[in-house]
Amino acid sequence: MIDKLKSIEKRYEDLSKELSKKEIISNPELFKKYSKEFKELGDIVELYRRLKDAEKEIKEAKELLNNDDPEIKELAENEIEVLTAEKEMLIKEIKKLLVPKDPMEGKNIIVEIRAGVGGEEAALFAHDLFKMYFGYAEKKGWKVEIMDSHPTDIGGLKEIVFSVSGKDVYKHMKYESGVHRVQRVPETEASGRIHTSTATVAVLPEAEDVDVKINPDDLRIDIYHSSGHGGQNVQKVATAIRIIHKPTGIMVTCQDERSQLQNKIKAMRILRARLYDLYRTQKEQEVVSQRRAQIGRGNRNERIRTYNFPQGRVTDHRINLSLYNLEEIMEGNLDELINALMEAEQQERLEMLEKGK
């Protein structure tokens, strides 16, 4: 670790010199790139220098242990104890900063929620999950845009696709991919029996044009009439869009906008995100020697969380965490849950770093 820190400090000092050169200052793109790197390395370098100071002071204090004066010796022992605790704290903080960041952290996302097992109750639960995420986004100051939805007659959602944009969206929301299970007495249940239903959530980092290149010849685009509840046509003009990516078989539909063009734009955003997710997953599977943290991105067929309404409990099965504030969570107060998942992932990445994986 010390060799790595020495290398980082040298790079930091080199960047400091580079950023004062006229040819760098006059090149906005390069200046921005170097400035960003300089800022990112600054926190690590500051801690490393504090660590070196602490080690130097510990060494000096240890030399005083040979002093004949018992009072000086006692002061030295106390100083060593305080400085050793500070050293351990600094090493812990440095390790956290050395953990590689998820390159997707700063991206916006597209979320897909689909009703799973449980019929109409599953559709109602899918709607509840959407409201939960919408509330969370509002609290974070993020923007939500519905891209496609398929409501049921009694207020549920067979499926909803929406984008979320803002600061560090993927960083917080990536933990939501997987199967969410609900245990409660459905509104449609007259006997009062508790039912178990599910909904699946997929969180896809939104891809830019530079991330995924799509060949227009690989697309089949169909135009049809959008439909409302019960399949009734709600528009005389065909504006709904269906896009099929022929090489992968991925199909995207979008019908929420009144304009055919707007539906096509949204459908292409969804397709780009799905392709980006597919290619990224394939790449991760190919690089088998590089084990990645599993907490950050649940598999879509993996049960990640249970919402038990009779007990007012939410349990995240990945980290064995149970919280008894279900009502608040369903209103979008997800910080306690998300922060716990972040800490667990951070710890797992730290362990991987220490093992050299």
Secondary structure, 3 states (H helix, E strand, C coil): CHHHHHHHHHHHHHHHHHCCCHHHHCCHHHHHHHHHHHHHHHHHHHHHHHHHHHHHHHHHHHHHHHCCCHHHHHHHHHHHHHHHHHHHHHHHHHHHHHCCCCCCCCCCEEEEEEECCCHHHHHHHHHHHHHHHHHHHHHHCCEEEEEEEEECCCCCEEEEEEEEECCCHHHHHHHHCEEEEEEECCCCCCCCCCEEEEEEEEEEECCCCCCCCCCHHHEEEEEECCECHHHCECCCCCCEEEEEECCCCEEEEECCCCCHHHHHHHHHHHHHHHHHHHHHHHHHHHCCCCCCCCCCCCCCCCEEEEEECCCCEEEECCCCEEECCHHHHHCCCCHHHHHHHHHHHHHHHHHHHHHCC
